[in-house]
Amino acid sequence: MTGTETADPRRWWILGVLSLALFAIVLNNGLLNVAIPQMMRSLDADVGQIQFIVDGYALALAGALLTAGTLSDRYGHKRATLLGTTVFGVGSLVGMTADGTGQLIGARVLMGLGAACIMPGTLAVLVDVFPPAERARAIGVWSGCSALGVAAGPVVGGALVSHFWWGSIFLVNLVPVAVVLVAGALLLPESADPSPRRPDPVGALLGTGAMVGLVFGTIQAAKHGWTSTWPVTGFTVAAVAGVCFVLWERRHPYPMVDFALLRRAPFIGASVSILLLMFGLAGTLFVLTQRLQFAFGYGPLRAGLAVMPVAFAVLLGTMVCPAVVRRVGPGGSVAVGLALGAAGVLVLGRVGEGYAPVLAGLVLAGIGFGLAMGPTTDVVMSLVPPERSGATGSLDMTMQEFGNALGVAVVGSVLAHSYTNAMTDAGRPPAARRTLENALALAERTGGDAGAALAAAARSAFDHAAGVGLTVAAAGVATGAVVAALLMPGRTAAGEAEAPVEDTDAPGAPAPAPEMPSKTPAPDTPASEIPAPEIPAPEIPAPEIPAPEIPAPEIPAPEIPASEIPTGRTPVG
């Protein structure tokens, strides 16, 4: 759909289905975060294994998104959404019954593959059913549901873990999955790109390899040091795969990445900003849910409720976002929002005892993230025509999920490294340096004053490490604010970001002929570039010239009684 006059009357119901699908796939990360302590005890997992369980989902999602977007454009956005929802549900069933870290990582990867089909499909359907005048508002609601899923996950997960076992956090996914499958089959319209690009499995593997290598190296660095074999291997794989990905994509006739978009400053600014936003948000929630339970002594449900205010703050930010965009433009809204978000995360990194500072930091960060989420996606989607929305939406979400995975990897590694260093400097036993959970278990076995001192030292070390990790998260978000201010369109230039990129093929690939006249005047371009087809064009009306001459002989017919005209007014009367 390209015009407001053809808007689907069911579009707001459709938005509800799309938002629920997105909410379901984002919710599980929040569910998982609050269940981490229980999973560490049940599976005897360390921080690195937990990071892989969390990031297995995000990496599979990010790696498959570009290919899923292309397939969604080719075979239909509705089909992609429903297929992805089914796969996501199957992965949830596997995760619910897993009894080891390997099985759990596999289940999370399967869920990530399902989510990869859901996310570009939902955004493409949204762009297709909403007219441009309502699209920014709809994307804001859609993005707000994503943030709501991130924040509501700890509350739901805390309640489940408090009353059931940790596997119940996967069971709860089946409820929205069932609703989306039924309502989606009835409500969602089918749409597809009339001229879709071919899938690029080689590019997908190279891109996934680059992301996995970077995240793997970062996680391993916390355990073995930055210059040890495993981190260096991961970073080397990331560098080689990244270079090969760029070279391959530039030679491919139908690249996964639209290089025309990479020449647009608004696209770069919006993509980097959303990556760093998700970097900060994911890293913050990963650390904060553990800090509340390990250092503050909260139970799972209380920790989830303590994080819940950020959801309302995000929704508040998305509600006032359109008014802010009208005043300062999308770039201004994102820059202000990320600056507020960075300040909020920094407050969380400096809190001592008591919940009041935590609440203040969550509210400040949530409002800021709500101001920034919608405009970044809106700017990206405004740069392409609707028929390319699936592939472009998947590229935007790849940046989000990669930021998510990178945030958990970097901030989690800083947390683990800082904790180990603090415990080592304090001269604590090696068994207590691996994780806080191990230290507390050792303190309980030791007992007496020595055990109490070890537990207090471990909690203090973890609290300090959490502050360091949250400071790193805040620095990433603040960098995003600077990028948005420099590259994203302001109020006076906002209209420039709305011009779609017509030529989305790789350099050297033939440009689509139908798109050329939309950019250049018809009388000039066709005459100079395609003279052969245009020469007959003027000749088509040539036979029509005698057409007006056909009635010319009929003119004398009424002129035969012309002599009667001067004698009376009968022809008039």
N, C-alpha and C positions, 0 to 999 in steps of 0.2 A: 504494500500500500504506500502510495506516495502523496496522497492528498487528504485534507481534513474532511472533505465531503464524503469520502468513502469509508469513514472510520467504522470499525466493527462495533455494533452496539453491545456486544458481550465482552468488550476488551478489559473492563475492570475485573470481571470474573476470571477471565483468562490470566490477568496479572496475578490474581490470587493463587491460581494453580502453579504458575511459574515461580512465584515467590516461595511457595511451600516446597517446591522441588529444590530450590536453592537453599532454603532454610535447613532442609533435611541433610544435605550433603555437607553443609558447613557445621551443623550442630554437633556432629560426631567428634570433631577435634576438641570442642569444649567438654564434651562428655569424657573424652579420654584424659584430658589434662587433670581433672579432679580425681580420677581413678589411679593416677600414677603411683602414689604411695602404696596402695593395696596391691597393684600389679607388681611392684618391685619386691614386695614381701612374698607374694604367691608364686611368682616366676623366678625369684632370685636374680633379678635383672639389675644391671648397673645403669648409670645415666646414659651411657653411650647406646646401650640396647634400647632404652626407652626412646631416645632420640630417633633411632631408626624406625621404631614402631610408629612414632608420630610422623616422621618425614617420609616413610614408605608410601603413605597415602598422598602426600603433597607432591612427591617426585613423580609418582605414576600419573597423577592428574596433570601436572605441568608438562611432562614429557609427551603425553598422548593428546593434549588439547589441540595442538595445531592440526594433526591428522584428523582428529575427531571433527574439528570445525570444517575441514575440507569435505569429509564424508557427509557431514550434516548438510552442507550446501548442495551436495550432489544428490543424495537420496531423500532428503526432506528433513526439516527441522523437528517436526512432530515425531517422526519415526526415531530420530536420534534421541530425543528426550525420553520417550517411553522405553526404548532399548536400554539406555543408560540407567534408568530407574530400576529396571529389572536386574541388571548386573550388580548394581549397588546393593539391592536387597539380598542377592545371593551371597555377596561378600560379607554382609552383616551376619548372615546365618553361619558362615564359616568362622568368623571372628567370635561369635557367641560360644562356639564349641571348641575353640582352640585351647590346647593345654601346654603350649610352649611358645617361646619368643619367635621361633622360625615360622610356625603356623600363623601366629598373629601378624607378623610382618607380611606374609603372603595374603592374608585376608584383607589387610589394609591396602595392599597393592591392587587387589581385585576391586575393592571399593573405589579406589582412585581412578581406575579405568572406567568404571561406570559413571563416576562423577564427570569425567572428561567428556562423555557424550551428552550429559545433561546440561552442563553450563553453557556451551555455545549455542545449543538448541534453544534454551530458554531465552537468552538475550536476542537471538535472531527473530524468534516469534514475537517478542516484545516490540522490537523495532518495526516489524511488519504490520502489527495491528494498531499501533499508536501513531497518530499524526504528529508531525514535528512540533506543533504547539504544545502537545501533552507529553512528548517523549521524555523531556528532562525530568518532569515530575514522576513519571512512571519509573524511570531508571533510578530516581532517588528512593522510591518505595522499595524497589527490587534490591538496591544496594543496602538499604536499611534493614531488610530482612536477613541479608547476609550477615551484617554486623550483629543483629539480634540473635542469630544462630550461634555466633561465636561467643556472645556473652551469656546467653541462656543455657548453653551447654553445661557449664559448671553447676548450675542450680539443679537441673534435671539429673545430671550425673551424680551429684552429691546425694540427692534423695535416693537414687537407685543403689549406689554403693553402700549407703548407710543401712538399707533394709534388705538388700539382696547381695549377689556376688558380682564381681567386676564384669562378668560377661553380659550382664543385663544392659550395659550401656550400648551393646550392639542390638539387643532384642528390641529396644524402643524405636530403632530406625524403621522397623517394619510397618509402623502405624502410618507415618507420612508417605511411605512408599506405596502402600495400598491405596491411599486417597489420591495420590498423583496419578497412579495407573488408571483408576476408574474415571476420575474427573478429567484427566488429560485426554483419554480416548474419546470422551463426549464433547469436550469444549475446544480443544486446541485445533486451530486450522493448520492445514499442511501448506508448506511453502518451501521453495528450493531455488537455487540459482539456475536460470535458464541456460547458462553456459559455464558449468562448474569446472574447476581445475582438476587435473588428475592427482590422486594421492601421491605422496612422496615419502615412502617408507624409509629410504636411505637418509633423507634429511631428518626425519623423526628420530631415528636411532642415533644420529650424530648429535642432535640437539639434546636428547635425553642423556646421552653419555657425558656431555659437557656439564649438565646440571648435576647429575649423580656424582661425577668425579669431584666437583667443587664441594658439594655437601659432605660427601664421604671424607674427603681430606680434612675439612674443617672439624668434623666430629672426632676423627682419629687423632687430630692434633692435641685435643684436650687430654687424651689418654697417653700418648706416646711422645709428645713434643712436636713442634712445627717442622723440625729437620729430620725426623725419623722416616723410616722407609714407607710406612703406610700413608701418612699425609702427603709426602712428596709424590708417591705414586698417584694418589687421587688428584692432586693438582696438575700433574703432568697429563693425565688422561683428560682432564677438563680442558687444558690449554690446546692439546692436539685435536680433540674432538671439536672444540669451538672453532678453531681455524679451518678445519676441514668442512665444518657446517657452512661457514660463510662462503668458502670457495665453491662448494657444491651448489649452494642455493643461487649464487650469482650466475652459474652456468646452466641451471635447470630452467626449462621453458616455462614451467608453472611452479615457481618457488613458493614454499610455505610462508615465507616472510615477504611482505610487499616492500620492496626497496624504495619505491616512490614515497611510502609513508615515512621511512627512515630519514628522508630529506626534509621532513616537516618538523619544525621546532615544537609546535603544539603537541604532536604525537610523542616526541621524545620526552618532553616535559611531563605529560600526563602519565606515560608508561613508567618512567623512573619514579615519579611521585607516588604512584599507587604501589609500586614494588617496595619502596621504603616505608610507606604507611603500613603495609602488611608485615614487613620485617619487624617494625616496632610493636605492632599489636600482637602478633603471634609470639614473639619473644617475651613480651610483658606477661601475657597470660600463662605461658609455660613456666615462668619463674614465680609469678605471684601466687598461683594456686598451690605450689609446693611450699612457698614461704609461709603462707597462712597456716598450713597444716604442720609443717616441721618446726618452724621458729615460733609461731604464735600459739601453737597447740590447738588449732581449730579442728573440728571433725569435718568429714567430707561435705555434709550438708551445710554446715555453718560457713565453710569456706566458699561453697557455691553461692550462698546467699550474700556473702560479703562482696563478691565480684558482680552480682546482679545489677547494681546501679549503673554500671557502664552501659548496659543495654538501653536503659531509659535516656541516658545522656546522648548516646548515638542517635536514637530516634529524635530527640529534641534538635540535635544538630542537622539532621536531614530535613526536618520540618522548616527550619529557618533558612536553610541553604538557598532556596530559590530567591528569597529577598536579598540575601547577601550577594548572590551572583549578579542580580540586576544592578546592584550598586557598585561593585568592584570587579565584576567579570569573573569567569571561572578560575583564571589564574590567581586572582586575589583571594577568592574563597578558599582555594586549596592551600595557598601559602599561609593565610591566617589560621586555617584549620590545623595544618601540620605544626605550626608554631605553638598553638595551644596544646596539641597532642604531645609535643616534645616536653612542654612545661609540665603537663600532667604526669608523664612517665618519670620525669626527673624528680617530682615530688614523691612518687611511689618509691623511688630508689633511695630517698633520704629519710624515710619514716623510721621512727623508733617503735616503742610500744604504743598501743592504742589504735583504735580503728578510725578515729576522726581524720587523721592525715591520709589514710588509705582512701577513705570516701572522697575527700577533696581531690586527690590525684585522679581517681577513676572518673569523677564527673568532668573535670577539666579535660582529660584526655578523650573521653567519650564525645563530648561536644565538638572538640576539634576534629576527630576522625569522621564524625557525621557531616561536618562542613566540607570535608575533602573527598569523600568517597564518590558521591554522585557526579560532581563536575569532571573528575578524571575520566570516568567511563563515557560520559556524554560527549566530551571533546573528542575522544578516540573514535566513537561511533559516528560522529558528525563528519568525519573526514572521508567516509566511503559511501557509495550508493547502497541502498537497502539490500540488493541482491548479493553483495559481498559481506553482509553483516555477520554471517556465521563464522567465516575464517577470521575476520577482524576481531570479533568478539572473543574467539578462542585465543588469539594473540594477546589481547588485553588480560584475559584470565590466566594465561600462562605467566605473565609478569606478576600477577597477584599471588598465584600459588608458589612460584619460585621465591617470591619475597617471604611467603609463609615458611617454606622449608628452610630458607637461608636464615630467617630470624630464629627459628628453633635451633638450628645448627650453631650459629655464631653465639647467640646469647646463652644457649645451653652449655656450649663449650667454655665460654668465659666463666659461667657459674661453676662448672665442675673444676676447671683449672684453678680458679681463685680459692675454692674450698680446699682443694688438696694442698695448695701452697700454704694457706693459713694453718691447717692442721699440722703440716710438716714443720713450719716455723715454730709452732707451739710445742713441738716435741712429742706429739701424740703417737700412739702405736700405729704401725702401717695398716692394720686391719680397719682402723677408724678413719683412714684417709680416703677410702674409695668412695663412699657415699655417707650422707648423714644417717640414713637408715641403718647401715652397718655399725656406725659409731654408737647410735642409741641402743642397738641390740647388744653390743659389747659392754656398754655402760650398765645395762640391766643385768648382764651376767656377772659383771665385776662387783656391783653392789657397794653399799657403804658410801663413805665420803669420796673415795676415789671414783666410784661409778658416777656419783652426782657431779663431780668436777668435770669428768670426761663428757657427760651429756651437756653440761652448760657450755663447755668450750666448743663442742661440736655445733650447738645451736648458734652460738655467737659467730663461729666461722662461716656457717651457712648464711646467716643474716648479712654478714659483710659481703660474702660472695654474691648474694642476690642483689645487693645495692650496686656492686660493680657491673653486673650483667644488665640491670635496668638502666644504668648510665649509658652503656653502649647502645641499648635500644633507643634511648632518647636522642643520642647523637645521630643515629640513622634517620630518625623522623625529622630532626632539625635540618639535616642535609636535604631532605625532600622538600621542605619549605623553601629553601633557597633555590632549588631547581625549578619549582613551580613559579616562583616570582620572576625568574629570569626567562623562562621558555614558554610558559602557558599564556594564552591570550588574556589581556585585561579587558576592562569594560569597553574601551573605545575600539579594541581590535577583536572583540569577541566574534564579530561577524565573519572574520577571516577564517576562523576555525570551522565554520559551517560549510565551507566550499568542499564538496567531495573530491577525492582524488580519482580522476577518470582513468588515467593510465596506470593500472596496477600490475602490469607485467614486468618481468625481469628486464634489465638492460639488454638490448639486442633482440628481444622477442618482438614479433610483429604486433603493432598496436591494433586494437580492435577498430575496424572501420566505422561502426556506428557511433563510436564515442567521439570521433574527430569533429564532426560538425557541431557538437555541443560546446566545443571550446573555441572554434574559429568561425568566422562568418561564412555562410554557405556559398555566397557568390565568389569568394576568393579561393578558399581551400580546394573545393572540388575542381575548379577550373584549372588550377595550377598543378595539383597533385594527381588527380585522376581525370585527365582530359577525355580519355576514351569514353567512359560511361556518361560523362556530362554532355558530350556533343549531341547525342540524340535527345537530351532532355528539352532543349529549346524547340526541337523539331516536333515534339509531341503536340504542342498547341497549334503548330503550323496548319495541320488539316482543319483545325477548328476555325481558322480565319474565314474560310468560305462559309462556315456555318451561319454567321450573321447575314451573309449575302444570299442565303437561301430564301429568307422572307423578302429580300430586296425586290425580286420580281413580283411579289405579292403586293408591294406598295402601290404600283400602278393600278391594281385591281380596284381599291377604293377611290383611286384618282379618276377612273373612267366616269363615275358620276360627279366628278369634281365640278362640272359646270353647274350642277344643281346647288352647290354649296352657297354661292353668292346669292341665290334667289330665295333662300329661306334658312331657318335655324333648326331644321329638323334633325341634322346630325347631332346637335347639342342637346336638344330637348328629347 
